[in-house]
Amino acid sequence: MGKSLYYLIYVYNGERSELSLRGLAPDSKDLIRVKGKRAAELFNGVMSVIDAHALKYNISKIKNKTVVELPADVGYAVLIYLLLAYNVKEPKKWLYFLERLLAGKIPLSKYFNIFIDIAIDLSGLKYSHRGGRAVIKPGVARTVSSMMRILVKNL
């Protein structure tokens, strides 16, 4: 795999699950993080789409932690999908978007980068005094997710 990687990290301890996406290094700060039941649904959905498209990735499992190394383009598409599906009740309903994004069939796809930039900038602006593990803060992720879904519904 190349130098530019994203790390999709899924942790399940029997009761709780957590999904995060990191860039550059496995120990860097989470770009986005999802907790609870949706974390498992999102992880399983993303992995099924990646496998269906026969995309290259490396996977390692240590106890209750699964780390998936994704190439930069795939990782960025997963980031866009995770932000889109951040606060939805049924993440599977939105998997078609990830499938089409990876296949290059989403109109205006180059503009979805702007949503990531907005989420990061707004998180820094609104929550600059707070720490936390994720770059994109939960309140901002919910807001931007709603905006993205409105656009996707109209494509």
ABEGO torsion letter per residue (X at the ends): XBABBBBBBBBBAGABBBBBBBBGBAABBBABBBBEAAAAAAAAAAAAAAAAAGBBBBBBBBEABBBBBBBAAAAAAAAAAAAAAAABABAAAAAAAAAAAAAGABBGAAAAAAAAAAAAAAAAAAAAABBEABABBAAAAAAAAAAAAAAAAAX
